[in-house]
Amino acid sequence: MVDLEVEIPSAFDPFSDAKDAPGAKEYVHIRIQQRNGKKSLTTVQGLRKEYSYEKILKDLKKVFCCNGNVVQDKELGKVIQLQGDQRKNVAHFLVQVGLAKKDQIKIHGF
């Protein structure tokens, strides 16, 4: 009999170092939630953690003349809430200021 030494390769994960790969980008999600009647609420989530959410909120409120606040969520982290339907305005603002690229922004709703 012939003794064959066969090595079984260890599990290789091709996506283990895919932090900067094109498919591994983090998205900024802009959603709208319907309140009562015509009232609505715009939420922004997915911004980087190193950004100051309070300063971003202050600028958003000043530019769009609306009220808002920052809410701490267990699953989603910090979420910016704005009064009214501000989805397109917020997306344009984030791109213009340089906080997110256009292809990183996902607009949800209606």
A tleap script that builds the chain and sets N, CA, C and O, in Angstrom:
source leaprc.protein.ff14SB
mol = sequence {
  NMET VAL ASP LEU GLU VAL GLU ILE PRO SER
  ALA PHE ASP PRO PHE SER ASP ALA LYS ASP
  ALA PRO GLY ALA LYS GLU TYR VAL HIE ILE
  ARG ILE GLN GLN ARG ASN GLY LYS LYS SER
  LEU THR THR VAL GLN GLY LEU ARG LYS GLU
  TYR SER TYR GLU LYS ILE LEU LYS ASP LEU
  LYS LYS VAL PHE CYS CYS ASN GLY ASN VAL
  VAL GLN ASP LYS GLU LEU GLY LYS VAL ILE
  GLN LEU GLN GLY ASP GLN ARG LYS ASN VAL
  ALA HIE PHE LEU VAL GLN VAL GLY LEU ALA
  LYS LYS ASP GLN ILE LYS ILE HIE GLY CPHE
}
set mol.1.N position { 0.825 -1.182 0.000 }
set mol.1.CA position { 0.000 0.000 0.000 }
set mol.1.C position { 0.869 1.244 0.000 }
set mol.1.O position { 1.958 1.278 0.572 }
set mol.2.N position { 0.356 2.238 -0.648 }
set mol.2.CA position { 1.069 3.508 -0.733 }
set mol.2.C position { 0.456 4.466 0.276 }
set mol.2.O position { -0.763 4.607 0.376 }
set mol.3.N position { 1.322 5.105 1.004 }
set mol.3.CA position { 0.852 6.098 1.982 }
set mol.3.C position { 0.767 7.467 1.307 }
set mol.3.O position { 1.794 8.025 0.920 }
set mol.4.N position { -0.409 8.002 1.163 }
set mol.4.CA position { -0.586 9.329 0.571 }
set mol.4.C position { -0.874 10.338 1.668 }
set mol.4.O position { -1.733 10.136 2.526 }
set mol.5.N position { -0.146 11.399 1.611 }
set mol.5.CA position { -0.408 12.472 2.565 }
set mol.5.C position { -1.301 13.504 1.889 }
set mol.5.O position { -0.884 14.207 0.969 }
set mol.6.N position { -2.485 13.574 2.346 }
set mol.6.CA position { -3.440 14.507 1.780 }
set mol.6.C position { -3.739 15.572 2.831 }
set mol.6.O position { -4.117 15.266 3.962 }
set mol.7.N position { -3.563 16.815 2.433 }
set mol.7.CA position { -3.881 17.911 3.345 }
set mol.7.C position { -5.199 18.539 2.918 }
set mol.7.O position { -5.383 18.926 1.764 }
set mol.8.N position { -6.074 18.624 3.842 }
set mol.8.CA position { -7.352 19.280 3.570 }
set mol.8.C position { -7.158 20.767 3.850 }
set mol.8.O position { -6.755 21.148 4.949 }
set mol.9.N position { -7.442 21.598 2.862 }
set mol.9.CA position { -7.233 23.027 3.080 }
set mol.9.C position { -8.189 23.572 4.138 }
set mol.9.O position { -9.333 23.133 4.259 }
set mol.10.N position { -7.692 24.522 4.884 }
set mol.10.CA position { -8.540 25.135 5.899 }
set mol.10.C position { -9.566 26.030 5.230 }
set mol.10.O position { -9.424 26.401 4.064 }
set mol.11.N position { -10.567 26.359 5.959 }
set mol.11.CA position { -11.640 27.190 5.407 }
set mol.11.C position { -11.087 28.554 5.023 }
set mol.11.O position { -10.492 29.253 5.844 }
set mol.12.N position { -11.289 28.917 3.783 }
set mol.12.CA position { -10.816 30.196 3.272 }
set mol.12.C position { -12.013 31.103 3.044 }
set mol.12.O position { -12.946 30.749 2.323 }
set mol.13.N position { -11.979 32.255 3.651 }
set mol.13.CA position { -13.061 33.225 3.489 }
set mol.13.C position { -12.596 34.317 2.546 }
set mol.13.O position { -11.777 35.149 2.935 }
set mol.14.N position { -13.098 34.341 1.303 }
set mol.14.CA position { -12.638 35.339 0.344 }
set mol.14.C position { -13.099 36.758 0.681 }
set mol.14.O position { -12.572 37.727 0.135 }
set mol.15.N position { -14.077 36.883 1.575 }
set mol.15.CA position { -14.593 38.207 1.913 }
set mol.15.C position { -14.093 38.707 3.263 }
set mol.15.O position { -14.608 39.697 3.784 }
set mol.16.N position { -13.102 38.039 3.832 }
set mol.16.CA position { -12.646 38.430 5.159 }
set mol.16.C position { -11.990 39.810 5.173 }
set mol.16.O position { -12.118 40.534 6.161 }
set mol.17.N position { -11.302 40.184 4.119 }
set mol.17.CA position { -10.652 41.495 4.084 }
set mol.17.C position { -11.353 42.432 3.101 }
set mol.17.O position { -10.701 43.245 2.446 }
set mol.18.N position { -12.652 42.323 2.999 }
set mol.18.CA position { -13.403 43.110 2.024 }
set mol.18.C position { -13.953 44.395 2.624 }
set mol.18.O position { -15.056 44.812 2.270 }
set mol.19.N position { -13.217 45.027 3.518 }
set mol.19.CA position { -13.675 46.267 4.135 }
set mol.19.C position { -13.805 47.384 3.104 }
set mol.19.O position { -14.785 48.130 3.119 }
set mol.20.N position { -12.820 47.506 2.203 }
set mol.20.CA position { -12.814 48.591 1.237 }
set mol.20.C position { -13.248 48.143 -0.148 }
set mol.20.O position { -13.073 48.876 -1.122 }
set mol.21.N position { -13.807 46.960 -0.244 }
set mol.21.CA position { -14.252 46.468 -1.543 }
set mol.21.C position { -15.485 47.239 -1.990 }
set mol.21.O position { -16.209 47.770 -1.148 }
set mol.22.N position { -15.743 47.316 -3.296 }
set mol.22.CA position { -16.883 48.086 -3.780 }
set mol.22.C position { -18.225 47.612 -3.253 }
set mol.22.O position { -19.130 48.428 -3.080 }
set mol.23.N position { -18.382 46.343 -2.995 }
set mol.23.CA position { -19.665 45.845 -2.514 }
set mol.23.C position { -19.853 45.978 -1.022 }
set mol.23.O position { -20.933 45.672 -0.516 }
set mol.24.N position { -18.841 46.423 -0.297 }
set mol.24.CA position { -18.910 46.471 1.155 }
set mol.24.C position { -19.106 47.877 1.695 }
set mol.24.O position { -18.740 48.151 2.838 }
set mol.25.N position { -19.672 48.769 0.903 }
set mol.25.CA position { -19.829 50.132 1.386 }
set mol.25.C position { -21.039 50.234 2.296 }
set mol.25.O position { -22.000 49.474 2.174 }
set mol.26.N position { -20.969 51.177 3.198 }
set mol.26.CA position { -22.060 51.397 4.110 }
set mol.26.C position { -22.980 52.458 3.529 }
set mol.26.O position { -22.526 53.490 3.036 }
set mol.27.N position { -24.259 52.193 3.593 }
set mol.27.CA position { -25.237 53.091 3.009 }
set mol.27.C position { -25.815 54.023 4.062 }
set mol.27.O position { -25.890 53.684 5.244 }
set mol.28.N position { -26.218 55.195 3.613 }
set mol.28.CA position { -26.982 56.124 4.428 }
set mol.28.C position { -28.435 55.979 3.986 }
set mol.28.O position { -28.763 56.218 2.824 }
set mol.29.N position { -29.298 55.587 4.913 }
set mol.29.CA position { -30.699 55.345 4.595 }
set mol.29.C position { -31.532 56.549 5.019 }
set mol.29.O position { -31.489 56.982 6.171 }
set mol.30.N position { -32.294 57.081 4.058 }
set mol.30.CA position { -33.190 58.197 4.327 }
set mol.30.C position { -34.605 57.684 4.115 }
set mol.30.O position { -34.974 57.280 3.013 }
set mol.31.N position { -35.396 57.706 5.190 }
set mol.31.CA position { -36.745 57.146 5.136 }
set mol.31.C position { -37.773 58.191 5.545 }
set mol.31.O position { -37.455 59.196 6.180 }
set mol.32.N position { -39.005 57.920 5.161 }
set mol.32.CA position { -40.126 58.767 5.588 }
set mol.32.C position { -41.108 57.893 6.341 }
set mol.32.O position { -41.387 56.763 5.943 }
set mol.33.N position { -41.628 58.430 7.434 }
set mol.33.CA position { -42.644 57.730 8.215 }
set mol.33.C position { -43.878 58.613 8.265 }
set mol.33.O position { -43.790 59.800 8.578 }
set mol.34.N position { -45.017 58.035 7.957 }
set mol.34.CA position { -46.266 58.777 7.986 }
set mol.34.C position { -46.759 58.865 9.420 }
set mol.34.O position { -46.851 57.856 10.119 }
set mol.35.N position { -47.072 60.062 9.846 }
set mol.35.CA position { -47.680 60.251 11.166 }
set mol.35.C position { -49.175 60.331 10.985 }
set mol.35.O position { -49.744 59.519 10.256 }
set mol.36.N position { -49.830 61.276 11.620 }
set mol.36.CA position { -51.280 61.386 11.470 }
set mol.36.C position { -51.629 62.439 10.417 }
set mol.36.O position { -51.036 63.517 10.382 }
set mol.37.N position { -52.596 62.113 9.564 }
set mol.37.CA position { -53.015 63.049 8.530 }
set mol.37.C position { -51.931 63.270 7.492 }
set mol.37.O position { -51.381 62.318 6.939 }
set mol.38.N position { -51.628 64.537 7.231 }
set mol.38.CA position { -50.590 64.872 6.250 }
set mol.38.C position { -49.207 64.968 6.878 }
set mol.38.O position { -48.225 65.189 6.170 }
set mol.39.N position { -49.113 64.808 8.169 }
set mol.39.CA position { -47.834 64.971 8.867 }
set mol.39.C position { -46.914 63.780 8.586 }
set mol.39.O position { -47.355 62.632 8.542 }
set mol.40.N position { -45.633 64.081 8.399 }
set mol.40.CA position { -44.669 63.003 8.151 }
set mol.40.C position { -43.365 63.296 8.879 }
set mol.40.O position { -43.140 64.405 9.363 }
set mol.41.N position { -42.518 62.288 8.946 }
set mol.41.CA position { -41.259 62.354 9.671 }
set mol.41.C position { -40.180 61.756 8.795 }
set mol.41.O position { -40.355 60.655 8.273 }
set mol.42.N position { -39.063 62.454 8.616 }
set mol.42.CA position { -37.941 61.958 7.825 }
set mol.42.C position { -36.859 61.471 8.773 }
set mol.42.O position { -36.479 62.189 9.698 }
set mol.43.N position { -36.354 60.254 8.557 }
set mol.43.CA position { -35.290 59.712 9.391 }
set mol.43.C position { -34.047 59.470 8.548 }
set mol.43.O position { -34.134 59.042 7.397 }
set mol.44.N position { -32.888 59.751 9.139 }
set mol.44.CA position { -31.598 59.560 8.483 }
set mol.44.C position { -30.777 58.647 9.379 }
set mol.44.O position { -30.549 58.959 10.547 }
set mol.45.N position { -30.331 57.519 8.833 }
set mol.45.CA position { -29.505 56.595 9.607 }
set mol.45.C position { -28.359 56.092 8.747 }
set mol.45.O position { -28.438 56.108 7.519 }
set mol.46.N position { -27.302 55.647 9.397 }
set mol.46.CA position { -26.182 55.062 8.678 }
set mol.46.C position { -25.013 56.001 8.478 }
set mol.46.O position { -24.051 55.640 7.799 }
set mol.47.N position { -25.064 57.197 9.048 }
set mol.47.CA position { -23.912 58.082 8.960 }
set mol.47.C position { -22.783 57.519 9.819 }
set mol.47.O position { -23.029 56.741 10.741 }
set mol.48.N position { -21.580 57.902 9.523 }
set mol.48.CA position { -20.441 57.383 10.285 }
set mol.48.C position { -20.524 57.814 11.743 }
set mol.48.O position { -21.035 58.887 12.060 }
set mol.49.N position { -20.018 56.970 12.613 }
set mol.49.CA position { -20.109 57.220 14.042 }
set mol.49.C position { -19.229 58.383 14.492 }
set mol.49.O position { -19.511 59.006 15.516 }
set mol.50.N position { -18.178 58.683 13.751 }
set mol.50.CA position { -17.281 59.762 14.174 }
set mol.50.C position { -17.828 61.153 13.885 }
set mol.50.O position { -17.262 62.145 14.343 }
set mol.51.N position { -18.926 61.238 13.129 }
set mol.51.CA position { -19.552 62.534 12.858 }
set mol.51.C position { -20.339 63.002 14.077 }
set mol.51.O position { -20.860 62.191 14.843 }
set mol.52.N position { -20.417 64.304 14.245 }
set mol.52.CA position { -21.212 64.876 15.316 }
set mol.52.C position { -22.653 65.029 14.815 }
set mol.52.O position { -22.949 65.921 14.019 }
set mol.53.N position { -23.521 64.174 15.277 }
set mol.53.CA position { -24.904 64.176 14.816 }
set mol.53.C position { -25.610 65.467 15.210 }
set mol.53.O position { -26.462 65.957 14.470 }
set mol.54.N position { -25.264 66.018 16.364 }
set mol.54.CA position { -25.904 67.249 16.822 }
set mol.54.C position { -25.572 68.417 15.899 }
set mol.54.O position { -26.444 69.236 15.609 }
set mol.55.N position { -24.329 68.508 15.434 }
set mol.55.CA position { -23.945 69.595 14.523 }
set mol.55.C position { -24.602 69.428 13.156 }
set mol.55.O position { -25.030 70.407 12.544 }
set mol.56.N position { -24.682 68.193 12.682 }
set mol.56.CA position { -25.356 67.934 11.405 }
set mol.56.C position { -26.828 68.309 11.526 }
set mol.56.O position { -27.389 68.934 10.626 }
set mol.57.N position { -27.457 67.927 12.642 }
set mol.57.CA position { -28.860 68.254 12.865 }
set mol.57.C position { -29.077 69.758 12.917 }
set mol.57.O position { -30.051 70.274 12.369 }
set mol.58.N position { -28.170 70.453 13.575 }
set mol.58.CA position { -28.290 71.914 13.684 }
set mol.58.C position { -28.267 72.559 12.299 }
set mol.58.O position { -29.059 73.459 12.019 }
set mol.59.N position { -27.362 72.101 11.432 }
set mol.59.CA position { -27.289 72.649 10.075 }
set mol.59.C position { -28.521 72.277 9.253 }
set mol.59.O position { -29.042 73.105 8.507 }
set mol.60.N position { -28.987 71.040 9.387 }
set mol.60.CA position { -30.179 70.614 8.648 }
set mol.60.C position { -31.403 71.441 9.053 }
set mol.60.O position { -32.180 71.867 8.199 }
set mol.61.N position { -31.566 71.662 10.353 }
set mol.61.CA position { -32.696 72.443 10.831 }
set mol.61.C position { -32.635 73.876 10.335 }
set mol.61.O position { -33.658 74.472 9.999 }
set mol.62.N position { -31.426 74.428 10.292 }
set mol.62.CA position { -31.269 75.817 9.864 }
set mol.62.C position { -31.529 75.963 8.364 }
set mol.62.O position { -32.183 76.915 7.938 }
set mol.63.N position { -31.019 75.023 7.562 }
set mol.63.CA position { -31.157 75.116 6.107 }
set mol.63.C position { -32.591 74.851 5.666 }
set mol.63.O position { -33.097 75.545 4.784 }
set mol.64.N position { -33.264 73.850 6.264 }
set mol.64.CA position { -34.587 73.442 5.799 }
set mol.64.C position { -35.741 74.041 6.602 }
set mol.64.O position { -36.904 73.756 6.314 }
set mol.65.N position { -35.437 74.861 7.596 }
set mol.65.CA position { -36.465 75.523 8.409 }
set mol.65.C position { -37.469 74.507 8.975 }
set mol.65.O position { -38.680 74.658 8.818 }
set mol.66.N position { -36.944 73.486 9.625 }
set mol.66.CA position { -37.818 72.482 10.225 }
set mol.66.C position { -37.232 72.093 11.587 }
set mol.66.O position { -36.083 72.412 11.891 }
set mol.67.N position { -38.011 71.420 12.377 }
set mol.67.CA position { -37.552 70.963 13.671 }
set mol.67.C position { -37.066 69.521 13.556 }
set mol.67.O position { -37.417 68.824 12.604 }
set mol.68.N position { -36.268 69.071 14.512 }
set mol.68.CA position { -35.773 67.705 14.495 }
set mol.68.C position { -35.034 67.363 15.760 }
set mol.68.O position { -34.821 68.222 16.616 }
set mol.69.N position { -34.639 66.102 15.884 }
set mol.69.CA position { -33.858 65.665 17.034 }
set mol.69.C position { -33.061 64.423 16.678 }
set mol.69.O position { -33.263 63.814 15.627 }
set mol.70.N position { -32.153 64.059 17.571 }
set mol.70.CA position { -31.337 62.852 17.414 }
set mol.70.C position { -31.843 61.830 18.417 }
set mol.70.O position { -31.937 62.111 19.612 }
set mol.71.N position { -32.172 60.629 17.918 }
set mol.71.CA position { -32.713 59.564 18.755 }
set mol.71.C position { -31.699 58.424 18.810 }
set mol.71.O position { -31.144 58.039 17.781 }
set mol.72.N position { -31.456 57.884 20.004 }
set mol.72.CA position { -30.569 56.731 20.168 }
set mol.72.C position { -31.403 55.463 20.102 }
set mol.72.O position { -32.276 55.252 20.943 }
set mol.73.N position { -31.141 54.607 19.098 }
set mol.73.CA position { -31.866 53.353 18.925 }
set mol.73.C position { -30.946 52.194 19.283 }
set mol.73.O position { -29.740 52.262 19.048 }
set mol.74.N position { -31.509 51.133 19.849 }
set mol.74.CA position { -30.701 49.975 20.253 }
set mol.74.C position { -30.046 49.303 19.051 }
set mol.74.O position { -28.847 49.025 19.069 }
set mol.75.N position { -30.827 49.042 18.011 }
set mol.75.CA position { -30.328 48.303 16.846 }
set mol.75.C position { -29.639 49.199 15.831 }
set mol.75.O position { -28.618 48.819 15.257 }
set mol.76.N position { -30.189 50.387 15.604 }
set mol.76.CA position { -29.712 51.234 14.512 }
set mol.76.C position { -28.683 52.274 14.938 }
set mol.76.O position { -28.076 52.915 14.081 }
set mol.77.N position { -28.475 52.454 16.220 }
set mol.77.CA position { -27.557 53.486 16.676 }
set mol.77.C position { -28.256 54.833 16.699 }
set mol.77.O position { -29.445 54.916 17.008 }
set mol.78.N position { -27.518 55.892 16.373 }
set mol.78.CA position { -28.105 57.228 16.369 }
set mol.78.C position { -28.860 57.461 15.061 }
set mol.78.O position { -28.372 57.135 13.979 }
set mol.79.N position { -30.051 58.028 15.182 }
set mol.79.CA position { -30.897 58.312 14.034 }
set mol.79.C position { -31.325 59.771 14.114 }
set mol.79.O position { -31.762 60.233 15.168 }
set mol.80.N position { -31.203 60.498 13.005 }
set mol.80.CA position { -31.658 61.881 12.938 }
set mol.80.C position { -33.096 61.883 12.453 }
set mol.80.O position { -33.418 61.242 11.453 }
set mol.81.N position { -33.966 62.604 13.160 }
set mol.81.CA position { -35.363 62.727 12.771 }
set mol.81.C position { -35.651 64.187 12.442 }
set mol.81.O position { -35.266 65.088 13.187 }
set mol.82.N position { -36.329 64.414 11.322 }
set mol.82.CA position { -36.716 65.757 10.898 }
set mol.82.C position { -38.210 65.786 10.615 }
set mol.82.O position { -38.789 64.789 10.184 }
set mol.83.N position { -38.828 66.932 10.859 }
set mol.83.CA position { -40.246 67.072 10.558 }
set mol.83.C position { -40.443 67.288 9.074 }
set mol.83.O position { -39.667 67.999 8.435 }
set mol.84.N position { -41.474 66.679 8.525 }
set mol.84.CA position { -41.825 66.871 7.134 }
set mol.84.C position { -41.086 65.919 6.204 }
set mol.84.O position { -40.235 65.138 6.631 }
set mol.85.N position { -41.431 66.004 4.929 }
set mol.85.CA position { -40.794 65.168 3.906 }
set mol.85.C position { -39.548 65.893 3.398 }
set mol.85.O position { -39.639 66.744 2.513 }
set mol.86.N position { -38.393 65.557 3.955 }
set mol.86.CA position { -37.127 66.212 3.619 }
set mol.86.C position { -36.158 65.248 2.935 }
set mol.86.O position { -34.949 65.479 2.960 }
set mol.87.N position { -36.658 64.180 2.328 }
set mol.87.CA position { -35.776 63.130 1.789 }
set mol.87.C position { -34.825 63.662 0.733 }
set mol.87.O position { -33.614 63.475 0.847 }
set mol.88.N position { -35.343 64.315 -0.284 }
set mol.88.CA position { -34.479 64.810 -1.366 }
set mol.88.C position { -33.573 65.931 -0.883 }
set mol.88.O position { -32.419 66.028 -1.300 }
set mol.89.N position { -34.099 66.779 0.000 }
set mol.89.CA position { -33.289 67.866 0.541 }
set mol.89.C position { -32.101 67.339 1.339 }
set mol.89.O position { -30.981 67.827 1.191 }
set mol.90.N position { -32.348 66.346 2.180 }
set mol.90.CA position { -31.285 65.781 3.005 }
set mol.90.C position { -30.241 65.088 2.128 }
set mol.90.O position { -29.041 65.229 2.363 }
set mol.91.N position { -30.693 64.342 1.121 }
set mol.91.CA position { -29.753 63.658 0.227 }
set mol.91.C position { -28.860 64.667 -0.485 }
set mol.91.O position { -27.647 64.475 -0.569 }
set mol.92.N position { -29.453 65.733 -0.995 }
set mol.92.CA position { -28.676 66.769 -1.682 }
set mol.92.C position { -27.708 67.448 -0.713 }
set mol.92.O position { -26.568 67.736 -1.077 }
set mol.93.N position { -28.155 67.704 0.515 }
set mol.93.CA position { -27.310 68.342 1.527 }
set mol.93.C position { -26.103 67.476 1.873 }
set mol.93.O position { -24.981 67.976 1.946 }
set mol.94.N position { -26.330 66.174 2.086 }
set mol.94.CA position { -25.232 65.278 2.465 }
set mol.94.C position { -24.180 65.178 1.360 }
set mol.94.O position { -22.985 65.096 1.642 }
set mol.95.N position { -24.627 65.186 0.107 }
set mol.95.CA position { -23.682 65.126 -1.012 }
set mol.95.C position { -22.934 66.449 -1.138 }
set mol.95.O position { -21.724 66.462 -1.367 }
set mol.96.N position { -23.647 67.552 -0.989 }
set mol.96.CA position { -23.052 68.875 -1.149 }
set mol.96.C position { -22.002 69.147 -0.072 }
set mol.96.O position { -20.947 69.713 -0.359 }
set mol.97.N position { -22.286 68.748 1.156 }
set mol.97.CA position { -21.367 68.981 2.265 }
set mol.97.C position { -20.210 67.983 2.233 }
set mol.97.O position { -19.128 68.278 2.740 }
set mol.98.N position { -20.425 66.819 1.651 }
set mol.98.CA position { -19.367 65.811 1.564 }
set mol.98.C position { -19.423 64.756 2.642 }
set mol.98.O position { -18.434 64.061 2.872 }
set mol.99.N position { -20.553 64.616 3.307 }
set mol.99.CA position { -20.690 63.589 4.343 }
set mol.99.C position { -20.944 62.210 3.753 }
set mol.99.O position { -20.650 61.196 4.386 }
set mol.100.N position { -21.487 62.169 2.542 }
set mol.100.CA position { -21.758 60.898 1.868 }
set mol.100.C position { -21.708 61.125 0.367 }
set mol.100.O position { -21.971 62.224 -0.120 }
set mol.101.N position { -21.366 60.061 -0.362 }
set mol.101.CA position { -21.380 60.128 -1.820 }
set mol.101.C position { -22.781 59.793 -2.317 }
set mol.101.O position { -23.584 59.185 -1.608 }
set mol.102.N position { -23.050 60.200 -3.539 }
set mol.102.CA position { -24.395 60.002 -4.093 }
set mol.102.C position { -24.759 58.523 -4.182 }
set mol.102.O position { -25.915 58.157 -3.968 }
set mol.103.N position { -23.782 57.668 -4.497 }
set mol.103.CA position { -24.091 56.246 -4.628 }
set mol.103.C position { -24.191 55.532 -3.277 }
set mol.103.O position { -24.544 54.353 -3.232 }
set mol.104.N position { -23.888 56.225 -2.181 }
set mol.104.CA position { -24.017 55.641 -0.843 }
set mol.104.C position { -25.367 55.930 -0.214 }
set mol.104.O position { -25.679 55.393 0.850 }
set mol.105.N position { -26.170 56.763 -0.847 }
set mol.105.CA position { -27.438 57.187 -0.257 }
set mol.105.C position { -28.587 56.372 -0.849 }
set mol.105.O position { -28.723 56.244 -2.065 }
set mol.106.N position { -29.410 55.826 0.051 }
set mol.106.CA position { -30.608 55.086 -0.342 }
set mol.106.C position { -31.815 55.838 0.198 }
set mol.106.O position { -31.926 56.067 1.402 }
set mol.107.N position { -32.723 56.221 -0.701 }
set mol.107.CA position { -33.943 56.921 -0.295 }
set mol.107.C position { -35.094 55.926 -0.338 }
set mol.107.O position { -35.337 55.293 -1.366 }
set mol.108.N position { -35.807 55.788 0.786 }
set mol.108.CA position { -36.908 54.843 0.899 }
set mol.108.C position { -38.222 55.596 1.081 }
set mol.108.O position { -38.236 56.737 1.543 }
set mol.109.N position { -39.309 54.956 0.718 }
set mol.109.CA position { -40.638 55.496 0.973 }
set mol.109.C position { -41.386 55.839 -0.289 }
set mol.109.O position { -40.790 56.047 -1.346 }
set mol.110.N position { -42.661 55.895 -0.174 }
set mol.110.CA position { -43.649 56.192 -1.218 }
set mol.110.C position { -43.147 55.782 -2.579 }
set mol.110.O position { -43.849 55.958 -3.575 }
savepdb mol mol.pdb
quit
